[in-house]
Amino acid sequence: MNGSLLNAMTIDVEDYYHVTAFSQCIDRCEWDSYTPRVADNTLRLLDLLDQNEVSATFFVLGWVAERNPELVREIVQRGHELACHGYSHELIYKQTAGEFREDLHRAKSLLEDMAGAAVHGYRAPSYSITARSLWALDILIEEGFEYDSSIFPVHHDTYGIPDAKRFPHVIERRCGTILEFPPTTFRLSLPGKCLHVPISGGGYLRLFPLQLIRKALRHVNGKEGQPVSVYVHPWEIDPEQPRVKGAPAKSRFRHYVNLDTTESKVCRLLSEFRFARMCDVLAAMDAN
């Protein structure tokens, strides 16, 4: 197993028809007409974590929690951290501050009632805290969240703040402070510029070869002395999921590329790196 640094393993609990990539062809009011697969796929991930004796952080969508309270309780009973992924999977920068607060409050209340414990962590749908929605951090602080994991320090067409800090840090806002734990990137130096290459989850985890991902994560742990944050969605270990009709080619590529490789890659990473809940990684950093 690589090094002694604790890294964060995180799961964004949503179903294949919730994703932003398909929002143009699946209306939110149609979600209940789709056959859900999120519970079974999340249980498979829970078993995978048990087999590797790893605890993780589950950012659960409120809409999913409302329909699967037993799944929420199973996550907690197996010793994992329950965190919030909002209620309706709406991009934050498409909401008003009032709409975001209502969505956030609804999801947090649902999760806390089911778990019987406070929820401290938040991750935005599709990492949609960007330069134009930083106001969301103020609302997170006011609603009692201690940390966020929504600011992706990359260039992307729907998310990202390219010059944001790459590692866990404190963000000061007008109403207080909040810890930020960004998804992990690899800093690639090119003539005249540096790029932050996303390597630790989602489509990037599926697209890049495992050898490259392992090398990048080892570099972050070993050379930069920082923990990594890996993320995966339950639908990413489900290559048999129904195909969404009418989706644009770019969306189909982003969603379906290498679905059959996710589970084996996650297994290898779980066996080769030290992982824990995001709250434990942040606590370990604070202690040091």
Secondary structure as GFF3:
##gff-version 3
##sequence-region A 1 288
A	DSSP	beta_strand	2	13	.	.	.	ID=ss1
A	DSSP	three_ten_helix	16	18	.	.	.	ID=ss2
A	DSSP	three_ten_helix	20	22	.	.	.	ID=ss3
A	DSSP	three_ten_helix	28	33	.	.	.	ID=ss4
A	DSSP	alpha_helix	38	51	.	.	.	ID=ss5
A	DSSP	beta_strand	57	60	.	.	.	ID=ss6
A	DSSP	alpha_helix	62	67	.	.	.	ID=ss7
A	DSSP	alpha_helix	69	77	.	.	.	ID=ss8
A	DSSP	beta_strand	81	84	.	.	.	ID=ss9
A	DSSP	three_ten_helix	92	94	.	.	.	ID=ss10
A	DSSP	alpha_helix	97	115	.	.	.	ID=ss11
A	DSSP	beta_strand	121	122	.	.	.	ID=ss12
A	DSSP	three_ten_helix	125	127	.	.	.	ID=ss13
A	DSSP	three_ten_helix	131	133	.	.	.	ID=ss14
A	DSSP	alpha_helix	135	142	.	.	.	ID=ss15
A	DSSP	beta_strand	147	148	.	.	.	ID=ss16
A	DSSP	beta_strand	169	173	.	.	.	ID=ss17
A	DSSP	beta_strand	176	180	.	.	.	ID=ss18
A	DSSP	beta_strand	185	190	.	.	.	ID=ss19
A	DSSP	beta_strand	193	198	.	.	.	ID=ss20
A	DSSP	alpha_helix	202	207	.	.	.	ID=ss21
A	DSSP	alpha_helix	210	222	.	.	.	ID=ss22
A	DSSP	beta_strand	229	232	.	.	.	ID=ss23
A	DSSP	three_ten_helix	234	237	.	.	.	ID=ss24
A	DSSP	alpha_helix	249	256	.	.	.	ID=ss25
A	DSSP	three_ten_helix	259	261	.	.	.	ID=ss26
A	DSSP	alpha_helix	262	272	.	.	.	ID=ss27
A	DSSP	beta_strand	273	276	.	.	.	ID=ss28
A	DSSP	alpha_helix	278	287	.	.	.	ID=ss29
###
